């Protein structure tokens, strides 16, 4: 009876659910690997990376199985119970994609390439893709941090100083709502290079939401905080640096999240029009050659890059604002 009760208790535990979910996902990806390897591509196709795709799916299945087994002893790996259904759904999606493209050819080429064509681009064109990723990241980081810094300082000034509010607020209301891409012709005319013009556009797209949300956060600080600090002898500088800014940080991070999304959109447009390297330029180049597999590979990399950067920003927020951890989710 004790053995049976212990077994039932284990089956109801998070470790058991994680194990079942992980092994189910592993079985699904193993089935995908067998499906890709043993159902031949249509005769007129020449996809060179079909076997590599099958090996990759099999390796993922082994990794999921090992992670599921390790999750029985390590609680940090028990997230597979939440990811399991999504991993199975992705496996089914890959099977459907592979069936209608490489196996049956129901979708027209080159508009709908199979998954192994995307893998071929990532492997064979990895040098150019790596250079474009580096160029895009350098451009995005420069413009984003510049715009975030200027927006933060401007928002604090508007929220704290009535004089700054009087002079800056009307300009902000006039320029801020305009999309950053509307300044493309003027930016490329004024700035000496397309790189500096792109930095300006990204900074402009980032600065407006950061300014508005920082201003809102500083202006919305409870006045009792200032009264208590003044009672203890705090001066003006202390009130700004130690009271207003920390209390406004939740609003600041919302502005940073919004600015990152808009800056990424402006990055792609700027690279398509004026920059000679980057993921936006790569998209334009692939479109010119009707290389749709290259386009889809670049779009996939963009999605992973943007999602990863937002995730890192959320991790930073949860670390700095630990009392609000989990309040805003991504």
C-alpha positions as CSV (number, residue, x, y, z in Angstrom):
1,X,0.0,0.0,0.0
2,X,2.8,2.4,0.9
3,X,4.5,1.6,-2.5
4,X,1.3,2.3,-4.4
5,X,0.6,5.5,-2.5
6,X,4.2,6.7,-3.2
7,X,3.8,5.8,-6.9
8,X,0.5,7.7,-7.1
9,X,2.1,10.6,-5.3
10,X,5.0,10.7,-7.8
11,X,2.6,10.6,-10.8
12,X,0.8,13.7,-9.4
13,X,4.1,15.6,-8.8
14,X,5.4,18.3,-11.1
15,X,8.5,16.1,-11.8
16,X,6.3,13.4,-13.2
17,X,4.2,15.8,-15.4
18,X,7.5,17.3,-16.7
19,X,8.8,13.8,-17.5
20,X,5.6,12.8,-19.3
21,X,5.5,16.1,-21.3
22,X,9.2,15.9,-22.2
23,X,9.0,12.3,-23.3
24,X,5.9,13.0,-25.3
25,X,7.7,15.9,-27.1
26,X,10.7,13.8,-27.6
27,X,8.6,11.0,-29.2
28,X,7.0,13.6,-31.5
29,X,10.3,14.9,-32.7
30,X,11.7,11.5,-33.2
31,X,8.6,10.6,-35.3
32,X,9.3,13.8,-37.3
33,X,12.9,12.7,-37.9
34,X,11.8,9.3,-39.1
35,X,9.1,10.9,-41.3
36,X,11.6,13.2,-43.0
37,X,14.3,10.5,-43.5
38,X,12.2,7.7,-44.8
39,X,9.6,9.5,-47.0
40,X,11.6,10.5,-50.1
41,X,11.3,14.0,-51.5
42,X,9.4,14.4,-54.8
43,X,11.5,13.1,-57.7
44,X,12.2,16.5,-59.4
45,X,13.5,18.2,-56.3
46,X,17.1,18.4,-55.3
47,X,17.0,19.4,-51.6
48,X,20.5,18.7,-50.3
49,X,19.8,19.0,-46.6
50,X,16.9,16.6,-46.1
51,X,19.1,14.1,-44.2
52,X,20.6,16.9,-42.1
53,X,17.1,18.1,-41.2
54,X,16.2,14.6,-40.1
55,X,19.4,14.3,-38.0
56,X,18.7,17.7,-36.4
57,X,15.1,16.6,-35.5
58,X,16.5,13.4,-34.0
59,X,19.1,15.3,-32.0
60,X,16.4,17.5,-30.6
61,X,14.4,14.5,-29.7
62,X,17.4,13.0,-27.8
63,X,18.0,16.3,-26.0
64,X,14.3,16.6,-25.0
65,X,14.4,13.0,-23.6
66,X,17.5,13.7,-21.6
67,X,16.1,16.9,-20.3
68,X,12.9,15.2,-19.3
69,X,14.8,12.5,-17.4
70,X,17.1,15.0,-15.7
71,X,14.0,17.0,-14.7
72,X,13.1,14.2,-12.2
73,X,16.1,15.3,-10.1
74,X,16.6,18.9,-11.1
75,X,13.6,21.2,-10.6
76,X,15.1,23.8,-13.0
77,X,14.4,21.5,-16.0
78,X,10.8,20.9,-15.1
79,X,9.6,23.6,-17.4
80,X,9.0,20.9,-20.1
81,X,5.6,20.4,-18.6
82,X,4.6,23.8,-19.9
83,X,6.6,23.7,-23.1
84,X,5.5,20.1,-24.0
85,X,2.3,20.9,-25.8
86,X,4.0,23.7,-27.8
87,X,6.8,21.4,-28.8
88,X,4.4,18.8,-30.0
89,X,2.5,21.4,-32.0
90,X,5.7,22.6,-33.6
91,X,6.5,19.1,-34.6
92,X,3.1,18.7,-36.2
93,X,3.5,22.0,-38.0
94,X,6.9,20.9,-39.3
95,X,5.4,17.7,-40.6
96,X,2.6,19.6,-42.4
97,X,5.1,22.1,-43.9
98,X,7.4,19.3,-45.1
99,X,4.5,17.3,-46.5
100,X,3.0,20.1,-48.7
101,X,6.4,21.3,-49.9
102,X,9.2,18.8,-50.2
103,X,7.2,15.6,-50.2
104,X,4.1,16.4,-52.3
105,X,4.9,19.8,-53.9
106,X,1.5,21.2,-53.4
107,X,2.7,24.8,-52.9
108,X,4.5,26.7,-55.7
109,X,8.2,27.3,-55.7
110,X,10.1,29.5,-55.0
111,X,7.4,31.2,-52.9
112,X,7.0,28.3,-50.4
113,X,10.4,26.5,-49.9
114,X,10.6,23.5,-47.6
115,X,12.2,23.5,-44.1
116,X,15.5,22.0,-45.4
117,X,15.8,25.0,-47.8
118,X,15.8,27.3,-44.8
119,X,18.4,25.1,-43.1
120,X,20.5,25.2,-46.3
121,X,20.5,29.0,-46.2
122,X,21.5,29.1,-42.5
123,X,24.4,26.7,-43.1
124,X,25.7,27.8,-46.6
125,X,25.1,31.5,-46.2
126,X,26.2,31.7,-42.5
127,X,29.1,34.1,-43.1
128,X,26.9,36.7,-44.7
129,X,24.1,36.2,-42.2
130,X,26.5,36.5,-39.3
131,X,27.9,39.8,-40.8
132,X,24.4,41.1,-41.2
133,X,23.4,40.1,-37.7
134,X,26.4,41.9,-36.3
135,X,25.7,45.0,-38.4
136,X,22.1,45.2,-37.4
137,X,22.9,44.6,-33.7
138,X,25.5,47.4,-33.8
139,X,23.2,49.8,-35.4
140,X,20.3,48.9,-33.1
141,X,22.3,49.1,-30.0
142,X,23.8,52.4,-30.8
143,X,20.5,54.1,-31.7
144,X,18.5,52.4,-29.0
145,X,20.8,53.3,-26.1
146,X,21.3,56.9,-27.4
147,X,17.5,57.3,-27.8
148,X,16.8,55.7,-24.4
149,X,19.4,57.9,-22.6
150,X,18.1,61.2,-24.2
151,X,14.5,60.1,-23.6
152,X,15.2,59.3,-20.0
153,X,16.9,62.6,-19.2
154,X,14.2,64.6,-21.1
155,X,11.4,62.7,-19.4
156,X,12.9,63.4,-15.9
157,X,13.4,67.1,-16.8
158,X,9.8,67.5,-18.0
159,X,8.3,65.6,-15.1
160,X,10.4,67.5,-12.5
161,X,10.8,71.0,-13.8
162,X,8.0,73.3,-14.8
163,X,10.3,75.4,-17.0
164,X,11.4,72.3,-18.9
165,X,7.8,71.2,-19.2
166,X,6.8,74.6,-20.6
167,X,9.4,74.6,-23.4
168,X,9.8,70.9,-24.2
169,X,6.3,69.6,-23.9
170,X,4.9,71.5,-27.0
171,X,7.8,70.3,-29.1
172,X,7.3,66.8,-27.9
173,X,3.6,66.9,-28.8
174,X,4.4,68.2,-32.3
175,X,7.3,65.8,-33.2
176,X,6.7,62.7,-31.1
177,X,3.5,61.4,-32.7
178,X,5.1,61.4,-36.2
179,X,6.5,58.0,-37.2
180,X,10.2,57.9,-37.3
181,X,10.2,56.6,-40.9
182,X,8.5,59.9,-42.0
183,X,11.9,61.6,-41.3
184,X,13.8,59.3,-43.7
185,X,14.3,61.8,-46.6
186,X,15.4,64.6,-44.3
187,X,17.6,62.3,-42.2
188,X,19.5,60.9,-45.2
189,X,20.0,64.5,-46.5
190,X,21.2,66.1,-43.3
191,X,23.5,63.3,-41.9
192,X,26.8,62.6,-43.6
193,X,26.3,58.9,-43.9
194,X,23.4,56.4,-44.0
195,X,24.7,54.8,-40.8
196,X,24.4,58.0,-38.8
197,X,21.0,58.8,-40.3
198,X,19.8,55.3,-39.3
199,X,21.1,55.9,-35.8
200,X,19.1,59.1,-35.6
201,X,15.9,57.4,-36.8
202,X,16.3,54.5,-34.3
203,X,17.0,57.0,-31.5
204,X,14.0,59.0,-32.4
205,X,11.7,56.0,-32.4
206,X,13.1,54.9,-29.0
207,X,13.2,58.4,-27.4
208,X,9.6,59.3,-27.7
209,X,8.0,56.4,-25.7
210,X,10.8,56.5,-23.1
211,X,10.3,60.3,-22.7
212,X,6.6,60.1,-22.3
213,X,6.6,57.2,-19.9
214,X,9.5,58.6,-17.8
215,X,7.7,61.9,-17.6
216,X,4.5,60.2,-16.5
217,X,6.4,58.2,-13.9
218,X,8.1,61.2,-12.4
219,X,5.0,63.4,-12.4
220,X,3.0,60.6,-10.8
221,X,5.2,60.1,-7.8
222,X,3.3,60.4,-4.5
223,X,3.9,63.8,-3.0
224,X,4.2,62.2,0.5
225,X,7.5,60.6,-0.6
226,X,8.9,64.1,-1.1
227,X,7.5,65.4,2.1
228,X,9.1,62.6,4.2
229,X,12.4,63.1,2.4
230,X,12.3,66.9,3.0
231,X,11.5,66.3,6.6
232,X,14.7,64.2,6.9
233,X,16.7,67.0,5.4
234,X,16.9,65.9,1.7
235,X,17.9,68.4,-0.9
236,X,16.8,68.8,-4.5
237,X,19.3,66.5,-6.0
238,X,18.5,63.8,-3.5
239,X,14.8,64.1,-4.3
240,X,15.4,63.6,-8.0
241,X,18.0,60.8,-7.8
242,X,16.8,58.9,-4.8
243,X,13.0,59.5,-4.8
244,X,11.6,60.5,-8.2
245,X,13.7,58.3,-10.5
246,X,13.4,55.0,-8.4
247,X,9.7,55.5,-8.1
248,X,9.3,56.1,-11.8
249,X,11.4,53.1,-12.9
250,X,8.3,50.8,-13.6
251,X,7.1,53.4,-16.1
252,X,10.6,53.8,-17.5
253,X,10.8,50.1,-18.3
254,X,7.4,50.2,-20.1
255,X,8.8,52.9,-22.3
256,X,12.0,50.9,-22.9
257,X,9.8,47.9,-24.0
258,X,7.8,50.0,-26.4
259,X,10.9,51.8,-27.7
260,X,12.6,48.5,-28.5
261,X,9.7,47.3,-30.6
262,X,9.5,50.5,-32.6
263,X,13.2,50.8,-33.0
264,X,13.4,47.3,-34.4
265,X,10.8,48.2,-37.0
266,X,12.7,51.4,-38.0
267,X,15.9,49.4,-38.1
268,X,14.6,47.2,-40.8
269,X,13.2,50.1,-42.9
270,X,16.4,52.1,-42.6
271,X,18.6,49.1,-43.6
272,X,16.4,48.5,-46.6
273,X,16.8,52.1,-47.9
274,X,20.3,53.2,-47.0
275,X,22.6,50.8,-45.2
276,X,24.8,48.4,-47.1
277,X,24.7,45.6,-44.5
278,X,22.2,44.2,-42.0
279,X,19.2,42.0,-41.9
280,X,17.0,44.6,-43.5
281,X,19.5,44.9,-46.4
282,X,19.6,41.1,-46.6
283,X,15.9,41.0,-47.0
284,X,16.0,43.5,-49.8
285,X,18.8,41.6,-51.5
286,X,17.0,38.3,-51.2
287,X,13.8,39.8,-52.6
288,X,15.7,41.2,-55.6
289,X,16.9,37.7,-56.4
290,X,13.6,36.0,-55.6
291,X,15.4,34.0,-53.0
292,X,12.4,33.4,-50.7
293,X,14.3,30.8,-48.6
294,X,16.8,33.5,-47.7
295,X,14.0,35.9,-46.9
296,X,12.3,33.4,-44.5
297,X,15.6,32.6,-42.9
298,X,16.3,36.4,-42.3
299,X,12.7,36.8,-40.9
300,X,13.2,33.9,-38.5
301,X,16.5,35.3,-37.3
302,X,14.9,38.7,-36.8
303,X,12.1,37.2,-34.8
304,X,14.5,35.3,-32.6
305,X,16.8,38.4,-32.1
306,X,13.9,40.7,-31.2
307,X,12.3,38.2,-28.9
308,X,15.6,37.5,-27.2
309,X,16.4,41.2,-26.6
310,X,12.9,41.8,-25.1
311,X,13.4,38.7,-22.9
312,X,16.8,40.1,-21.7
313,X,15.1,43.5,-21.0
314,X,12.5,41.7,-18.9
315,X,15.1,39.8,-17.0
316,X,16.8,43.1,-16.2
317,X,13.5,44.6,-15.1
318,X,12.8,41.7,-12.8
319,X,16.2,42.0,-11.3
320,X,16.1,45.8,-10.7
321,X,12.4,45.9,-9.7
322,X,12.3,42.7,-7.7
323,X,9.2,43.8,-5.8
324,X,7.3,43.9,-9.1
325,X,8.6,40.6,-10.5
326,X,6.0,38.9,-12.6
327,X,3.7,41.9,-12.7
328,X,4.5,42.5,-16.4
329,X,5.0,39.3,-18.4
330,X,6.5,38.4,-21.7
